[in-house]
Amino acid sequence: MIDALASGPVTTRRCIAVLGERIIDLVPGSQPGEYTALPGGSPANVALALARLGVEPLLLGRRADDGFADVLDANLRAAGIGMEGLIDAGGVSMLAVCTPDSTGSMSYSFYTADSPDLRWTTADLETTRALMVDRGVVAWHTGSLVSYLGNGKDALLRAWQQARAEGALTLSYDPNARPHALDAATTREQVEQFAMAAHVVKASEEDLAYCYPDTTPEQVCARWAESGPVIAVLTRGPGGASVWQRGNPRADIPAPTVTVVDTVAAGDTLMAGLLAGLAPWLGAGSEINLAQIAARDVVEIVKRAVWAAAVTCTRAGAQPPTRIELDEFLATSGVTD
């Protein structure tokens, strides 16, 4: 087994780019009608979790110019994430009203009018690609609303497919499908194109049940791993996760039992944990490199990612664990890699 798994992902200055929206999550407070504004947005959460797990992120976004943009900036700066990947685009920040159910699982209603986050242009993407080259980026992650909403999605898809053809970067995708944001058929069309151009895909049971109602999530992931991404991970909430690696049988990874405060950013933390664990294999040659990882190592990487997500569920809002916190959680739970 690789040495990195003994104490978690390798801390590396190899940079992972994350492109997408930043959102203010309005989370219910302790009193009826009371909401707390917390920094969020799936791609921004992935960047935050990567930083806390010891991997350098380059967050690529289009920045609003309202007061909430300052709140989002401050949250990233506190995690040591730079602002150089954010394009000053004006407009107002995107909002999400978060509604928990009895288990702490959240549903989201989005307010996106006039938000710059989903308005990527070809020129913007050329600027970000140049920055990625300058920073020596080895992997590019995207997903969520930016991949299927707004007038920038087509330009992003073209840039994404071009990057796959060039072969210099590992491409990572998380659909993070939102039923209240767009109809299933249109979402599915976009998700399928991004997933088939990616090397690594993480999706939840809810994502795939919404996008592919006539096919089981397991069938979707198995198909993807045969002809699209080399590694596909299906998250199952408290049921843990399953992973398909091209050429190997499916593996199931259980989740620890924790007291759930809410599930905000749990999936994003798992995504970041997966990328952090895969860090030694990211970059040029991904098609071959990811397929050649020993199956037992892939399982260990996904296990750490699942446990990182579990820690996030014990906290309010998007608060992923640091690498040290994750190691301590694993140690106190009697788990060794």
N, C-alpha and C positions, 0 to 999 in steps of 0.2 A: 504493500500500500504506500502511496506517496507520502513523504514526510509532512507535507503541508496539512494533511488531514489530522495529524496528531494534535494540533492546537488551532485548527481553523484555517481559513483562507490565508494565502501568502499576502503579506503587506507588500504592495508593489506600487511603483510610480507609473507603471503602464496605465494609460488613461482610457477610461470608458466614457464615450459621449452618450448623453441622454437627451433626446429631443422631444419636446411636448409642452403641455399646458401647466401653468401654475394656477391654483384655485384657492379661494378662501372657502373653507368648510364651515358652515354655520351649524354647530352642534348643539342640541338641546341642553339647557342648563338645568339647575336644580328646581327652578320654579316654572310653572306653566307660562308659555310665551317667552321664556328667556332663552337666548341663544348666545353661544360663545363663538367668536370668530377665530378659527385656527388655520394656520397655513397648511395647504394640501395640494392636490393635483397628482395623479398617478405618476407621471414622469418625474416631477419634482421630488416626490416621495422616494422613488427609486434612487435618484441622485443622492438624497439625504442618507438613505440607508447604506449606499455604497461607501460614502465618506465615513460613516460610523463603523463600518466593517473593515476599514483599512485600505480601501481601494480609491484611487483618485478619480472623481467624476468631472466631466465637462458638461454642464447643463446648458443646453441650447434652447432658447425660448424667445418669445416676442413680448417685451415688457410694456405693461400699461403705465399710465402716469398719474394714477390716483393714490389716495392714502393707503389703500390696501396693498398696492405694489411695494410700498415701503415696508409693510409688515412682512410680506413674502421675502423681500431682500434681506431683512434682518435675520429671519430664520435661517436662511442659507449661509449668511456670513457667520452666524454663530457656530455652524458646523464646519467652517473653514472652506466653504465652496465659493469660488470666485464668480464675479459677475461678467467676465469678459465674453461669455457665450450668449448673453442676452442682448437682443436688438431693441433699441428704444423705438417703440411703434405707436405710442399714444393710446388713447382710449381708456376704458375702465376694466378692472380686473374681473375675471369670471367668478361667479358664486355658485356654491352647491349647498342646498338645504338638505341636511342629513337627518334621516328618520330611523331610529333603531327599532327592531322588533324585540320580542321577549328574550331572545338569546343574545342580544347585543349586536347582531348582524345589521348592517346599515343599508338603507336604500337612499337614492340620491335624486334630487330634482335640480336641474342646472339652469342657470341664468347666464346666457352667453352673448346676448345682444351687445354689439359694439365692442366686444372683447377682441384684442389683437391676437390672442393665443392661437386661434385656428385659421389665421389668414396668411399663411406662409406663401411666399412668392419664389419663383425660380431664382431671382437675384439673391434673396435671403439665403436660399439653400446653397448657392454657389459660395456665398460668404462663409457659411458654416462649414462647408466641406474644406475650404482653404484653411480655416482655423483648426479643423481636425487634423489635417496633414501637418500643420505647424506644431501642434501639440503632441504628435506621435500617437494619436488615438489608435487602439487596436480593436475596439468593438464599438458598435453603434446600436443603441437601444431606442426603440420608440413604441408607441401604442396608445391605447385609450382614445379619447375624443379626437385628438389631432389626426388620427388615422382614418376616421370615417365621418367627421363632421367638418363643416366650414369650407370655404372656397380654396383652401390650401392643400386639401388632401390629395388631389391629383398630381400636383407638382411634387409633393412629398413621395408619393408612390413611384413616380418616374425616377426620382433621385435614389430611392431605396433599391429599385430594380437595377439601376445602373451600378450601384455599389456592389450588389451581388455579382453582377457580370464581371466587374473589375477584380474581385477576389482578394482585395487587400485588407478587408475588415470582416470581423465576425458580426453578423446581424442578429439582433435579439428583438423579439416582439411579444407584447402582451395585449390582446384585444381589449380586455377590460370593458366588455360590452355593457351598455346601459340601456335597458328597455325603455326608459322614459325619454331618451335622447333621440332615437331614430328607429324606424321600423326594422323588423328582423331581416327582411329580404335585402334591403340596401346595406345594412350593417354586414350581413354575411358576405356579400360580394366584395366589400372592401377588406374584411378580415381575411378571407381566403387568399386574396392577392398578396397581402402583406405576409401572411403566414408561409405561403409557398416560396417566397423570396428570402425568408429568414433561415438562419442556421439553428437558432434556438428559439423555441416558443413555449411560453407558459400561459395556460388558460385555466379558468375555473369551470367547474361543472355547470354553474349558472350561465357563464359566457356561452358555452357550447350548446346547452339546452335551448337557449334563446335563439342563437344563430342557426342551429341545425336541429330543428324540432323532430325531424323524421329519422335521425341517426343518433346512436348513443354517443356520448362524449368519448368513450373508449374507442369506438370505431373511427371517429374523427382523428384522434391522436395517432392511432396506429397507421392510418392512411397518410397523415402528414409525415411521420417518421420514415415512411417508405420512399416518398417522392419529393419531399420539401425539406423541412428542418431535419437536421441530424438528431437533435434531441428535442423531445416534446414532453412537457410536464403538465399533468392535470392535477389541479388542487381540489381537495374535497372538504374544506373547512375542518371541523373537528375530526374528520376521518383521515386527515393527513394528505398524502399525495401519491400519485403514480407517475412513473417515468418510462418513456419509450426511447431507447437509443438504437439507431439504425444497426441492424444485424444482431440485436440481442432481444430476449423476451422482456415483456413488461415486468417492472418491479414495483411493489407497493411499499410505501413508507408510512408507518403510523405517526400520529401527532401525540404529543404529551397532553395530559389533562391539566388545564389551567383554569383559573377564575377569570372569565372574560368580562372586561369593562366595556370595550367595543371592538369592532373588527376593522376600524379605519386603518388603512395602510398595511394591513396584514399581508395581502397579496403582493403589494409592492415590496415589502421587506423580503418576502420569499423570493421574488424575482431578483432582487439585489444579492441575496445570499447565494442564489444559483450562479449569477455572474461572477461573484467574488470567488466562489469555489472553482469555477472554470477558468479563472484568470491565467494560469500557466499555459493554457491551450488556445488562448484567443489571439486573433490576428490572421495574417495570410495563411492559406492552407487549411482553413477551418473545416472544409468538407471532409478532409482526411483526418486532421488532428482530433476532432471531436468524436469521430467514429472509432478511433483507436484507443480512447480512454478505457481502461479496464472497467468492466461493468460494476465491480464492487466499489470502485472509486466513485463512479457516478452516483451510486446509491448513497454513499457517505456524504457526498456533496449535497444531494437533495435533502438528506436527513438534517444536516446543519441548517439548511435554508428553512425547512419546516419548523424547526425549533426556534429559529430567529423570529419567524412569523408568530409563533405562540407567545413569545415574550411581548411582542408588540400588542397582542390582544389583551394583555394585562394592564395596559395603560390607556388613558384617554387621548384620542387624537393620533396624529402621525408621529409616533415617538419610537422609532426602531432602536434596537439595542446596539451598543458598541460591541466590538469584537471581544473585549474583556468581559463585558456583561454576559455575552452569549457563552463564553467559555465557563464563566462561573455558574451560569444556569445549568449547563450540561454537567458540570462537576457535582453540584449539589443535588442533582437528580440521579446521580449514580451512572451517568452515561459517559462512556469513553469511546473515542474513535479508533 
